[in-house]
Amino acid sequence: MYRDMLAEKQYIGDLRNRVVGARLQKDGLMPYFYKWKKGDGIRYYDPDNFDSLQAANITASPFFHYLLYPIADWRQRTINNLWLIAEYASLFLLVSISLLLTRTHQQQWLVIGTGCFFLLTEAWKMHIGNGQNYIFIPLLAMVFYYCLSNKRSWFLTFLAGTCAVAIVLIKPSAVLFLLPFLLVLKKYSGVYLALLLMPLLIAVVWIISGSREIMLWKQYKENITQQIKAHQQQSPVMQVNEPDPHFTEWEGIDMKAIDRQTQLHPVPIFSENGNFFVLARMVFHKNINTKTLFIIACCCMVLALLLFYNRHNATGFSLPALALIGFALFMILDLFSPVYRHQYYGVQWLFPLLLGAAVYRPVDKKIYVLLAAGMLLNIVNISFVPMEHTMGEYIMLVAIIVLSLRRETANIQ
């Protein structure tokens, strides 16, 4: 925590573009192609948004900007402090909910140990150092899972549907996580399904009912398209933008003091881009185009889903197995993303790691050794082992898929 407090006192740039995006959207402006101009002052100032691209560096969804509205007008320094608290609170909630899913003391200690050791990963360190928001993906997934496992409460059913919609509106590719749950919808009553799907209906009506809302999502999609082109060196749209005025003090941010803090208390972060196309480029010295990446990812996801279906169709599908394979599908597409996948994306592994710990069975000990090895590789930095963090992520992916295929996992209710 002391390390992370030092990191927060330094400049956490990714949080700033989300705050600026929320402010622009709140003020009735379109954020995804905004570039600072003289006269805009510090309200929309982001030192990382000065380049030759037409697209802004604002990549959070319109829905996430709405979530920031209550704090968007606060000073950046105040928001930074609050964000650090929110990240730790999210981790605490993840561990707490996971503990509610346990049945044995061994499972409880595994959950607590997983949460504690994850603080040592480069993914967590970079997530804090950049002020990122990926912690909310596993948090929403865990709340959804917990609510879905409690069929008696109508409120929890509605909350499960709300979390499912929220996770997709924050990161649309997360719809893959929800896909396997379609296999068990017939087990639920009509009233239960109505409550579960009500948030989806509300969200759809809300988005399509206003032209501005539709335009926001269209521009969000176009921004992501331009980001992909930039990351894949496919000639994104360029333009002449105003130069950075290099404000040294704004909204409680003192850049000179930050530089001194960085020199006095450096927080080293070792980041890797774990994308499949990066590995292919390193090994085969060839670039894989976006369409090929998508086809390979789809093939991997279909294969994993078919194996899962054939394995459990006769004996039945349990919620732990569905959640694990669903998150594996989501992470497959994440690893095959054409956008450089920095280390902080790894925070998303918190959901399957904590869920796996909560449903631990001694019969699956070898699989958990793989999971532990994968997380350990995301903690250590070994100079003579290339891409050890990335290796750890792929090991965890394989272990989670294998765990979802275990019939013992399917028998856990």
C-alpha positions as CSV (number, residue, x, y, z in Angstrom):
1,M,0.0,0.0,0.0
2,Y,2.9,2.3,0.8
3,R,4.3,1.6,-2.7
4,D,1.0,2.3,-4.3
5,M,0.6,5.6,-2.4
6,L,4.0,6.7,-3.8
7,A,2.9,5.7,-7.3
8,E,-0.4,7.7,-6.9
9,K,1.5,10.8,-6.0
10,Q,3.2,10.6,-9.4
11,Y,1.3,11.4,-12.6
12,I,-1.3,8.7,-13.5
13,G,-2.0,9.7,-17.0
14,D,-4.7,7.2,-18.1
15,L,-7.1,8.4,-15.4
16,R,-6.8,12.0,-16.8
17,N,-8.2,11.1,-20.2
18,R,-11.2,9.4,-18.6
19,V,-11.9,12.5,-16.5
20,V,-11.5,14.8,-19.6
21,G,-13.8,12.4,-21.6
22,A,-16.4,12.6,-18.9
23,R,-16.2,16.4,-18.7
24,L,-16.6,16.8,-22.4
25,Q,-19.5,14.4,-22.5
26,K,-21.1,16.1,-19.5
27,D,-20.8,19.5,-21.2
28,G,-22.6,18.3,-24.3
29,L,-19.4,17.8,-26.4
30,M,-18.2,14.7,-28.3
31,P,-15.0,13.4,-26.6
32,Y,-13.6,10.8,-29.0
33,F,-12.1,13.2,-31.5
34,Y,-11.4,16.1,-29.2
35,K,-8.1,17.9,-29.4
36,W,-7.2,20.8,-27.1
37,K,-7.2,24.3,-28.5
38,K,-6.1,27.6,-27.1
39,G,-8.8,29.1,-24.9
40,D,-9.9,25.7,-23.6
41,G,-8.0,26.2,-20.4
42,I,-7.2,23.4,-18.0
43,R,-10.7,21.8,-17.9
44,Y,-10.0,19.6,-20.9
45,Y,-6.2,19.7,-20.7
46,D,-4.5,16.3,-21.0
47,P,-0.7,16.4,-21.6
48,D,-1.0,12.9,-23.2
49,N,-3.5,14.0,-25.9
50,F,-1.0,16.0,-28.0
51,D,0.0,14.2,-31.1
52,S,-0.8,14.1,-34.9
53,L,-3.7,11.7,-34.7
54,Q,-7.3,12.8,-35.4
55,A,-8.6,10.4,-32.8
56,A,-8.3,11.4,-29.1
57,N,-6.6,9.2,-26.6
58,I,-10.0,9.0,-24.9
59,T,-10.9,5.3,-25.2
60,A,-13.4,4.7,-22.3
61,S,-17.0,3.9,-23.3
62,P,-19.7,6.6,-23.1
63,F,-21.3,4.5,-20.3
64,F,-18.1,4.7,-18.2
65,H,-18.0,8.4,-18.7
66,Y,-21.5,8.6,-17.2
67,L,-20.3,6.7,-14.2
68,L,-17.6,9.4,-13.6
69,Y,-20.1,12.3,-13.8
70,P,-20.5,12.7,-10.0
71,I,-16.7,13.3,-9.6
72,A,-15.8,14.6,-13.0
73,D,-15.7,18.3,-11.9
74,W,-13.5,17.7,-8.9
75,R,-9.8,18.6,-9.0
76,Q,-7.6,16.0,-10.7
77,R,-5.5,15.6,-7.5
78,T,-8.7,14.8,-5.5
79,I,-9.9,12.4,-8.1
80,N,-6.5,10.7,-8.1
81,N,-6.7,10.1,-4.3
82,L,-10.2,8.8,-4.6
83,W,-9.2,6.5,-7.4
84,L,-6.6,4.8,-5.3
85,I,-9.2,4.2,-2.6
86,A,-11.6,2.9,-5.2
87,E,-9.1,0.4,-6.6
88,Y,-8.3,-1.0,-3.2
89,A,-12.0,-1.1,-2.2
90,S,-12.7,-3.0,-5.4
91,L,-10.1,-5.6,-4.5
92,F,-11.5,-5.8,-1.0
93,L,-15.0,-6.4,-2.4
94,L,-13.7,-9.1,-4.8
95,V,-12.0,-11.0,-2.0
96,S,-15.0,-10.6,0.3
97,I,-17.5,-11.9,-2.2
98,S,-15.1,-14.7,-3.0
99,L,-15.0,-15.7,0.7
100,L,-18.8,-15.9,0.7
101,L,-18.5,-18.5,-2.0
102,T,-16.2,-20.8,0.0
103,R,-17.1,-23.8,2.0
104,T,-13.8,-24.8,3.7
105,H,-11.0,-23.1,5.6
106,Q,-8.6,-24.2,2.9
107,Q,-10.6,-22.4,0.2
108,Q,-10.8,-19.3,2.4
109,W,-7.0,-19.2,2.9
110,L,-6.5,-19.7,-0.9
111,V,-8.8,-16.7,-1.6
112,I,-7.0,-14.5,0.9
113,G,-3.6,-15.6,-0.3
114,T,-4.6,-15.0,-4.0
115,G,-5.8,-11.5,-3.2
116,C,-2.7,-10.6,-1.2
117,F,-0.2,-12.0,-3.6
118,F,-1.9,-10.3,-6.6
119,L,-0.8,-7.0,-5.1
120,L,2.8,-8.0,-6.0
121,T,2.0,-8.5,-9.7
122,E,3.3,-6.1,-12.3
123,A,-0.3,-5.9,-13.6
124,W,-1.5,-4.5,-10.3
125,K,1.4,-2.1,-10.0
126,M,0.9,-0.7,-13.5
127,H,-2.9,-0.5,-13.0
128,I,-2.2,1.7,-9.9
129,G,0.6,3.7,-11.7
130,N,-1.6,4.5,-14.7
131,G,-4.9,5.0,-12.8
132,Q,-6.6,2.4,-15.0
133,N,-10.2,1.1,-14.7
134,Y,-9.8,-2.6,-15.5
135,I,-10.4,-3.7,-11.9
136,F,-14.1,-3.1,-12.5
137,I,-14.3,-5.9,-15.0
138,P,-13.6,-8.7,-12.5
139,L,-15.6,-6.9,-9.8
140,L,-18.7,-6.7,-11.9
141,A,-18.2,-10.3,-13.1
142,M,-17.9,-11.5,-9.4
143,V,-21.0,-9.6,-8.3
144,F,-22.9,-11.0,-11.3
145,Y,-21.8,-14.5,-10.4
146,Y,-22.7,-14.2,-6.8
147,C,-26.1,-12.7,-7.5
148,L,-26.8,-15.4,-10.1
149,S,-25.9,-18.1,-7.6
150,N,-28.6,-16.8,-5.2
151,K,-31.9,-17.6,-6.9
152,R,-34.1,-16.7,-4.0
153,S,-33.8,-12.9,-4.1
154,W,-35.5,-10.9,-6.8
155,F,-33.3,-7.9,-5.9
156,L,-30.1,-9.9,-6.5
157,T,-31.6,-11.2,-9.8
158,F,-32.1,-7.7,-11.0
159,L,-28.6,-6.7,-9.7
160,A,-27.1,-9.6,-11.7
161,G,-28.8,-8.3,-14.8
162,T,-27.5,-4.8,-14.1
163,C,-24.0,-6.0,-13.6
164,A,-24.2,-8.0,-16.8
165,V,-25.3,-5.0,-18.8
166,A,-22.7,-2.7,-17.1
167,I,-19.8,-5.0,-17.8
168,V,-20.7,-5.1,-21.5
169,L,-21.3,-1.3,-21.7
170,I,-17.9,-0.7,-20.1
171,K,-16.1,-3.3,-22.3
172,P,-18.3,-4.7,-25.2
173,S,-16.1,-7.7,-25.7
174,A,-17.1,-8.9,-22.2
175,V,-20.4,-10.2,-23.8
176,L,-18.3,-13.4,-24.4
177,F,-18.2,-13.9,-20.6
178,L,-22.0,-14.1,-20.5
179,L,-22.3,-16.3,-23.6
180,P,-22.0,-19.7,-21.9
181,F,-24.7,-18.8,-19.4
182,L,-27.3,-19.1,-22.2
183,L,-26.9,-22.9,-21.8
184,V,-28.7,-22.8,-18.5
185,L,-31.4,-20.2,-19.1
186,K,-34.1,-22.9,-19.4
187,K,-33.6,-23.8,-15.7
188,Y,-35.0,-20.4,-14.6
189,S,-38.6,-19.3,-14.3
190,G,-40.2,-16.7,-16.5
191,V,-40.3,-14.2,-13.7
192,Y,-36.6,-14.7,-12.9
193,L,-35.6,-14.3,-16.6
194,A,-37.8,-11.1,-16.8
195,L,-36.0,-9.6,-13.9
196,L,-32.6,-10.7,-15.2
197,L,-33.2,-9.2,-18.7
198,M,-35.0,-6.0,-17.5
199,P,-31.7,-4.0,-17.3
200,L,-30.8,-5.1,-20.8
201,L,-34.2,-3.8,-22.1
202,I,-33.7,-0.5,-20.2
203,A,-30.2,-0.1,-21.6
204,V,-31.3,-0.8,-25.2
205,V,-34.2,1.7,-25.0
206,W,-31.9,4.3,-23.4
207,I,-29.2,4.0,-26.1
208,I,-31.5,4.0,-29.2
209,S,-34.0,6.6,-27.9
210,G,-31.7,9.6,-28.4
211,S,-29.7,10.7,-31.4
212,R,-26.9,12.0,-29.3
213,E,-26.5,8.7,-27.5
214,I,-26.3,6.9,-30.8
215,M,-23.7,9.4,-32.0
216,L,-21.6,8.9,-28.9
217,W,-21.5,5.1,-29.5
218,K,-20.8,5.5,-33.2
219,Q,-17.9,7.9,-32.5
220,Y,-16.6,5.5,-29.7
221,K,-16.6,2.7,-32.3
222,E,-14.8,4.9,-34.9
223,N,-12.2,6.0,-32.3
224,I,-11.4,2.3,-31.5
225,T,-11.1,1.7,-35.2
226,Q,-8.6,4.5,-35.5
227,Q,-6.7,3.2,-32.4
228,I,-6.4,-0.2,-34.0
229,K,-5.0,1.3,-37.2
230,A,-2.5,3.3,-35.2
231,H,-1.4,0.2,-33.2
232,Q,-1.2,-1.9,-36.4
233,Q,0.5,0.9,-38.4
234,Q,-2.3,0.9,-40.9
235,S,-2.4,4.7,-41.7
236,P,-4.8,6.2,-39.2
237,V,-6.3,9.6,-40.0
238,M,-3.8,12.3,-39.2
239,Q,-4.2,16.1,-38.7
240,V,-2.4,19.1,-37.5
241,N,-3.1,19.7,-33.8
242,E,-2.2,22.5,-31.4
243,P,1.1,22.1,-29.5
244,D,1.1,21.2,-25.8
245,P,1.2,24.4,-23.7
246,H,3.0,22.4,-21.0
247,F,1.1,23.7,-18.0
248,T,3.2,23.0,-14.9
249,E,0.4,23.4,-12.3
250,W,-3.2,22.5,-12.8
251,E,-6.0,21.1,-10.6
252,G,-3.6,20.3,-7.8
253,I,-1.1,18.6,-10.2
254,D,2.4,20.1,-9.9
255,M,4.5,18.6,-12.6
256,K,7.8,19.8,-11.1
257,A,7.0,18.3,-7.8
258,I,6.0,15.0,-9.5
259,D,9.3,14.9,-11.3
260,R,11.1,15.3,-7.9
261,Q,8.9,12.6,-6.4
262,T,9.6,10.3,-9.2
263,Q,13.4,10.7,-8.7
264,L,13.3,10.4,-4.9
265,H,10.8,7.5,-4.8
266,P,10.8,5.6,-8.1
267,V,8.3,2.8,-8.5
268,P,9.7,0.6,-11.2
269,I,7.1,-1.2,-13.4
270,F,8.0,-3.9,-15.9
271,S,5.4,-4.0,-18.6
272,E,5.0,-6.5,-21.5
273,N,2.5,-6.4,-24.4
274,G,1.1,-9.9,-24.3
275,N,-0.8,-9.9,-27.5
276,F,-0.6,-12.9,-29.8
277,F,0.5,-10.7,-32.7
278,V,3.4,-9.4,-30.6
279,L,4.5,-13.0,-29.9
280,A,4.1,-14.0,-33.5
281,R,6.2,-11.0,-34.6
282,M,9.0,-11.9,-32.1
283,V,9.1,-15.6,-33.1
284,F,8.3,-15.6,-36.8
285,H,9.3,-12.0,-37.6
286,K,6.0,-11.5,-39.5
287,N,3.0,-9.3,-38.9
288,I,-0.5,-10.8,-38.6
289,N,-3.3,-8.6,-40.0
290,T,-6.4,-7.8,-38.0
291,K,-8.7,-10.1,-39.9
292,T,-6.4,-13.1,-39.4
293,L,-6.1,-12.3,-35.7
294,F,-9.9,-12.3,-35.4
295,I,-10.3,-15.6,-37.3
296,I,-7.7,-17.3,-35.2
297,A,-9.3,-16.0,-32.0
298,C,-12.8,-17.2,-33.2
299,C,-11.4,-20.6,-33.9
300,C,-9.8,-20.9,-30.5
301,M,-13.1,-19.7,-28.8
302,V,-15.3,-22.1,-30.8
303,L,-12.9,-25.0,-30.0
304,A,-12.9,-24.2,-26.3
305,L,-16.7,-23.9,-26.2
306,L,-17.3,-27.1,-28.1
307,L,-14.9,-29.0,-25.8
308,F,-16.8,-27.5,-22.8
309,Y,-20.2,-28.4,-24.2
310,N,-19.3,-32.0,-25.1
311,R,-17.7,-32.5,-21.7
312,H,-20.6,-31.3,-19.6
313,N,-23.7,-31.7,-21.8
314,A,-24.6,-35.1,-20.4
315,T,-23.9,-34.3,-16.7
316,G,-25.1,-30.7,-16.6
317,F,-23.6,-27.3,-16.5
318,S,-22.7,-25.7,-13.2
319,L,-22.2,-22.0,-12.5
320,P,-18.5,-22.2,-11.6
321,A,-17.7,-24.1,-14.9
322,L,-19.8,-21.7,-17.0
323,A,-18.1,-18.6,-15.4
324,L,-14.6,-20.0,-15.9
325,I,-15.1,-21.0,-19.5
326,G,-16.9,-17.7,-20.2
327,F,-14.1,-15.6,-18.8
328,A,-11.6,-17.8,-20.7
329,L,-13.5,-16.9,-24.0
330,F,-13.3,-13.2,-23.0
331,M,-9.5,-13.4,-22.3
332,I,-8.8,-15.3,-25.5
333,L,-10.2,-12.4,-27.5
334,D,-8.3,-10.0,-25.1
335,L,-5.0,-11.8,-25.9
336,F,-5.8,-11.7,-29.6
337,S,-6.6,-8.0,-29.6
338,P,-4.9,-5.9,-32.3
339,V,-4.4,-3.1,-29.8
340,Y,-1.2,-3.3,-27.7
341,R,-2.2,-5.0,-24.5
342,H,-0.2,-3.3,-21.7
343,Q,0.5,-5.1,-18.4
344,Y,-2.4,-3.5,-16.5
345,Y,-4.8,-5.6,-18.6
346,G,-3.7,-8.5,-16.4
347,V,-5.7,-7.2,-13.5
348,Q,-8.7,-8.9,-15.2
349,W,-7.4,-12.3,-14.2
350,L,-8.5,-11.5,-10.6
351,F,-12.0,-13.0,-11.3
352,P,-11.0,-16.5,-12.5
353,L,-8.2,-16.7,-10.0
354,L,-10.4,-15.8,-7.0
355,L,-13.3,-17.9,-8.2
356,G,-10.9,-20.8,-8.8
357,A,-9.6,-20.4,-5.2
358,A,-13.2,-20.3,-3.8
359,V,-14.1,-23.6,-5.4
360,Y,-10.8,-25.4,-4.9
361,R,-10.9,-29.2,-4.7
362,P,-7.8,-31.3,-3.8
363,V,-8.4,-33.5,-6.8
364,D,-7.5,-30.6,-9.1
365,K,-4.3,-29.8,-7.3
366,K,-2.1,-30.0,-10.4
367,I,-4.3,-27.5,-12.2
368,Y,-3.9,-25.1,-9.3
369,V,-0.1,-25.5,-9.4
370,L,-0.3,-24.2,-13.0
371,L,-2.5,-21.3,-11.9
372,A,0.0,-20.4,-9.1
373,A,2.9,-20.7,-11.5
374,G,1.1,-18.3,-13.9
375,M,0.6,-15.7,-11.2
376,L,4.1,-16.2,-9.9
377,L,5.5,-15.4,-13.5
378,N,3.5,-12.2,-13.3
379,I,5.3,-11.2,-10.1
380,V,8.9,-12.1,-10.8
381,N,11.2,-10.3,-13.3
382,I,13.7,-12.7,-14.7
383,S,16.2,-11.1,-17.0
384,F,17.2,-14.3,-18.8
385,V,13.6,-15.4,-19.4
386,P,11.9,-13.4,-22.2
387,M,8.2,-12.4,-21.8
388,E,7.8,-14.2,-18.5
389,H,4.7,-12.2,-17.6
390,T,3.1,-13.1,-20.9
391,M,4.0,-16.7,-20.4
392,G,2.3,-16.6,-17.1
393,E,-0.9,-15.2,-18.6
394,Y,-1.1,-17.9,-21.3
395,I,-0.4,-20.6,-18.6
396,M,-3.3,-19.2,-16.5
397,L,-5.6,-19.2,-19.6
398,V,-4.9,-22.9,-20.3
399,A,-5.3,-23.8,-16.6
400,I,-8.7,-22.0,-16.4
401,I,-9.9,-23.8,-19.5
402,V,-8.8,-27.2,-18.1
403,L,-10.4,-26.4,-14.8
404,S,-13.7,-25.6,-16.5
405,L,-13.6,-29.0,-18.2
406,R,-13.2,-30.9,-15.0
407,R,-16.4,-32.8,-14.1
408,E,-15.7,-32.2,-10.4
409,T,-16.0,-28.4,-11.1
410,A,-19.3,-29.0,-12.8
411,N,-20.6,-30.8,-9.7
412,I,-20.0,-27.8,-7.5
413,Q,-23.2,-25.9,-6.9
